[in-house]
Amino acid sequence: MALCLGQVFSKDKTFRPRKRFEPGTQRFELYKKAQASLKSGLDLRKVVQLPEGENINDWIAVHVVDFFNRINLIYGTVSEYCTERTCPIMSGGLRYEYRWQDGDDYKKPTKLPALKYMNLLMDWIESLINNEDIFPTRVFLSPRTSSRCAKRS
């Protein structure tokens, strides 16, 4: 069941490339701090705690993107086995059924196969992450300012 690279990286497939922070930006420096703290085996409360002198919005944005990347990897492995026939509804167990509504293509909550629902959800999240008004990415550190002391104005 080998796939060629064209199939794996096709826009029609569920695999999405990881979102990356541009080197030299404040978010990239925060990402490196977050990764280092996660690998150090520290107490979870300390790992997610805002580093001193950093902007809370940037810290949250870094973790949102990292969470999206991790969920995307899990989704990519599960989606291979979930088809419209095997997963006809998006559910959370027997008690919960999720319906899609976006106000554009789906004006009312609509029952969808799980794969379609997840594709729409991941596209929607990715569009939010890529929206510069919500997650600005062009915040660069000045050459004179260290990443530890950098602050957004």
N, C-alpha and C positions, 0 to 999 in steps of 0.2 A: 504494500500500500504506500509506496514511495510517491512523494509529490515533487514536481519540479519547482524551482524557485519562482517561476512565473505564476504558478497556482497559489503558492503560499503568500506572495506579496501582492496578489491581485486586489484591487479596490473592492471587488465583489465578495471577497472572503472576509472572515471575521477577524483575522489577525490584523493588528494595528501596530505600527512602530511605536516604540517607547517615546514618551514626551521627554525631551531633554532641556536642561537649563543651559543657556549660553555661557561659556566660560568668560569670566571677567565681570559677570553681573553679581549683584548682591544676592539674588536667589540661588545662584550657583554655589556661592560660599555658604549660604544657609543649608543647602542640600548636602554639601560635604560634611557640615557639622552634624546634621541629623543622621547621616549614614554612619559617621564615626561613633556617635553615641549609641546607636542601635547595635553596633558590632561589639561594643565594649562590655556588654552584659550588665549594664547599670540597671538600677531600679526603674521600672516603666514610668513612674511619675516624674523622675528626673529626665528621662529621655524626651518626653514631650513638652517639658517645661521650656518656656520662652527664654532663649539665651539673653543675658544682660546686655542692654543697649541695642537690641534688635527690634524691628518693627513687627508687631503682632500679625498684621495682614500678610506680610511677606512670609512669615513663619507658617501660617495656616495654608497659604497658597502652595508652599513647597510640599507640605504633607498631603494636600488634596491631590496634587499631581502624582506624587509617589503612590498614594492609595489607588488612584485610577490605573496606573501602570500595573500594579499588583493584581487588581481585579481583572484587568484586561488579559493577563497571562492565564489566570484561572478560567476565565470565560472562553478563551481560545481553545483550551483543552477539552472543556465540556461541550462546546458547540459542535465539535466533530461528531458527537454521538446523538445530538438532539436535532431531529428533523420535524417537519410539520406533522408527520404521522406519529412519531414517537413522543413528541411533546406538543400536543395540540393546544394547550393553554399555558399561560404563564401563571404559576400558582406558588403559594408558600404553604405547602402541605394541603391537607384536605379542607381546611377552614377558610383559606384565603385565595382569592383569584385576583390577579392584577390586570387592569385594563388600561390601554394607552389613550391619552388625550394630549394633544399638543396645541390645540387652538388653530392649527393651519390645515394639515391634511386630515386630522382626526379631531373634529370639533366636539364630539361626544365620547365619553369613555367607551373604548372599543375592545372587544375580546379578540386577541391575536394569538397565534402560535408563539411559544416561548422564544424560539429563535428570532422571529420577526420583532417581537417586543424588545429583546435584548439588543438587537442591531439598532433599533431606533433609540433605545436608552443610551447606548454607548456613543452613537452619533451625536445625541443631544448633549451629553456630558463633554465630549470632545469639543463641540462648538462653544460651550461655555468656557472651557479651559483656554481655547484659542482666541477668545474675545478679549482684546486689549483693554476694553473699558472695565472688564471684571477682573482679569488677571494680567495687568501690565507686565511685560517682560523686559522692556528696554530701560531698566534702571541699572546703570553701570556705576561701578565704583570709580571714584576719581583716583588718579595715580598717587596723589598725596595722602589719600585716606586709606587706612588699613580696613580690612573687612570686619574686624572686631568692633571698630568704632564708627562704621558707616551708618548713617541714618538717612531716611528719605525726608525730603523737605515738603 
